[in-house]
């Protein structure tokens, strides 16, 4: 969710269903279908106003988020960068890192490129990949990497 600018000009407005994309004098609604994990799989729009939507971007991923190469539809000039887990792909310098808020994720190695910001809170605990989840990944959520959110008994997350 948000607004994307380029040189103080609005380029796109993102929402839960896709984005409103501005190209010159035309405005285009692009819709994105996601899978059960929130990964963008297919984006489509009616490019020629004939009432029939055309696929403009198709995404496939390896298990840890690296985009697969292939002959599927993709227009690099108009790419939607919010793909794997709905996080923005930053391709500056060709690194292909994803912005998760408090840390950057590198899907090519399936690892974070930074220290957990909450590591100082748990410095007296033994090291563990699930330390930031209070050693209980079923009852804690860590959506942005800056704070831990308890999950209620019904399994739904309460974001604060």
Beta strands, then each sheet from edge to edge (+ up, - down):
strand 1: 2-6
strand 2: 9-15
strand 3: 18-23
strand 4: 26-34
strand 5: 40-45
strand 6: 54-58
strand 7: 88-90
strand 8: 97-99
strand 9: 104-106
strand 10: 111-112
strand 11: 140-141
strand 12: 149-150
sheet 1: 1+ 2- 3+ 4- 5+ 6-
sheet 2: 7+ 8- 9+ 10-
sheet 3: 11+ 12-
end
